[in-house]
Amino acid sequence: MPHIVTDRCQRCRFTECVTVCPVACFHGDEQMLYIDNATCIDCGNCVPACPVHAIFDQFELPQDKYPWIEINAQRAAVLPVVADKQTPLASAETRKADLGF
């Protein structure tokens, strides 16, 4: 099963996760990243790399985050691949603190 990026990534867009992904399955917009469910090989490298714990194995996804399975599939299909580390959003550190990390 693929991994899923949740709303914890919103207003952060840390990209440490993309640097450890062997298949370039991350796509991004101006607010966050998404995982292409068809490309993800379920290696799990991205989970510990995310500083805001926004990425979950689909089997461990909290029930209130289930909508993010479809959101990732839809958004990844229309957004460009993000394969290189980028500067986080200006709001990233504040968002990280708000999330308790």
LUMSEKOL-278225 format. One record per residue: x, y, z of N, C-alpha, C in turn; residue in three letters. Coordinates in pm, whole numbers, plus 50000, padded with zeros to 5 digits. Layout:
N
XYZXYZXYZALA ...
//
This chain:
101
500834988250000500005000050000500885012550000MET 500465022649931501265034949926501175042850054PRO 502005052750060501995062050171501165074250131HIS 500675081250230499745092350207500245104650281ILE 500265116050212500565128850275499245134650323VAL 499225139450447497995144950504498085160150516THR 497035165850571496945180350585498005186250678ASP 498725178150750499805183550833500885190250748ARG 500965186550622501945192450531501535206450485CYS 500265209650496499795222850453500515233850528GLN 500895244050454501585255850506502995252750556ARG 503505240850525504885237250559505705235450432CYS 505375224750364506065220750241507565218550264ARG 507855211950377509225207150395509455196550288PHE 510635195650235510875186150126511955175950159THR 512215173750286513165163350323512725149750270GLU 511425147750264510855134950217511245131850073CYS 511285141849988511565139249847513015134949825VAL 513895138849915515315135449898515595120849928THR 514695114049996514905099850030514015090549948VAL 513225096049859512315088149777513055082649655CYS 513095069249640513835063549528513085063849394PRO 511815067649395511025067149270510385080449232VAL 510715091149299510185104549267508665104549256ALA 508005100149364506545099449362505875111749423CYS 506655121649466506075133649526505755144149421PHE 504615150449439504165161449354503785172849447HIS 503855185149398503565196149487502845207749424GLY 502105214849509501525227649471502125238249561ASP 501525249949566502095260849643501925259249794GLU 501135249449840500875247749982501435234950044GLN 501555224149964501965211450023502395201549916MET 502785189649962503175178749873502115167849876LEU 502145159449773501235148049760502045136249707TYR 501595124249736502255112149686501395105949577ILE 502035102749466501365095649358501215081049400ASP 500015076949430499755063449480500175052549382ASN 500145055549252500505045749151502025044149139ALA 502775054249180504235053849169504915049349298THR 504325052349411504905048949541505145033949551CYS 506365030249592506695016049606506635011449751ILE 506135019949839505935016449979507235013350052ASP 508275020850021509565018450088509555024050230CYS 508765034450254508665040350387509765050050423GLY 510685052850333511785062050364511305076050400ASN 510185079950344509685093550364509105095950503CYS 508595085550566507895087250694508805093550800VAL 509965087950830510805094250933511465107250886PRO 511495109650757512115121850705511245134250723ALA 509955132350740509035143750749509085149850889CYS 509475162550899509605168851031508275171951100PRO 507145170951029505845173651090504945161151093VAL 505545149751066504815136951072503535137450988HIS 503655142250866502505143750777502265131550690ALA 503205122050689503115110650598502825097950677ILE 501845090450626501435077950691501395066650591PHE 501715054550638501405042550562499895042050554ASP 499345038450440497895038550424497205029850529GLN 497835018850570497235010050672497225016450810PHE 498085026150834498165032750964497535046650964GLU 496885050150855496275063250841495105064550939LEU 495095075051022493955077151111492665078651029PRO 491575073951082490315073751008489905087750959GLN 490165097951038489785111450997490635116650881ASP 491695109250846492565113250735492295105150608LYS 491325096050608491015087850491490765096050364TYR 490105107650372489905115450249491215118950177PRO 492315118950249493595122450189494115111850092TRP 493585099850097493955089549999493555094349860ILE 492315098449847491815103149718492395116749681GLU 492575125549779493165138649751494565137049694ILE 495385128149752496725125749700496665120549557ASN 495785111149530495665105449395495275116149294ALA 494295124249328493815134549236494855145449213GLN 495445150549320496385161749307497685157449241ARG 498205145749277499465141049218499335139349067ALA 498155135849022497945133548878498065146248795ALA 497905157848856497905170348779499015180048817VAL 499835176348914500895185348960502275180348919LEU 503255189148912504605185048875505295177048986PRO 506215168548944507035160949037507955170449111VAL 508135167749240509105175049322510125164649365VAL 511325165249309512335155149337513565160549407ALA 513645173649422514795179849486514355187849607ASP 515245188749705514965196549825514745211149786LYS 513715217049845513395230949821513275238249953GLN 513235251249948513055259250068511625257550117THR 511445254650247510085253650301509355266950290PRO 508055266550304507265278850303507655287650420LEU 507425300450409507755309850517507005306450645ALA 505855300350632505025296650747505395283050807SER 506395276250752506705262550791507085260850937ALA 507965268950988508395267351127507275270351226GLU 506465280451194505305283551279504315271951277THR 504045266751159503125255351144503665243251219ARG 504965240751208505595229651278505385230951430LYS 505595242851482505395245251625503925243551663ALA 503015248451579501585246951604501175232251611ASP 501865223951532501575209551531502255202251647LEU 503095209351721503735203551837505055196551812GLY 505735200651704507025194551670508135204851673PHE 
//
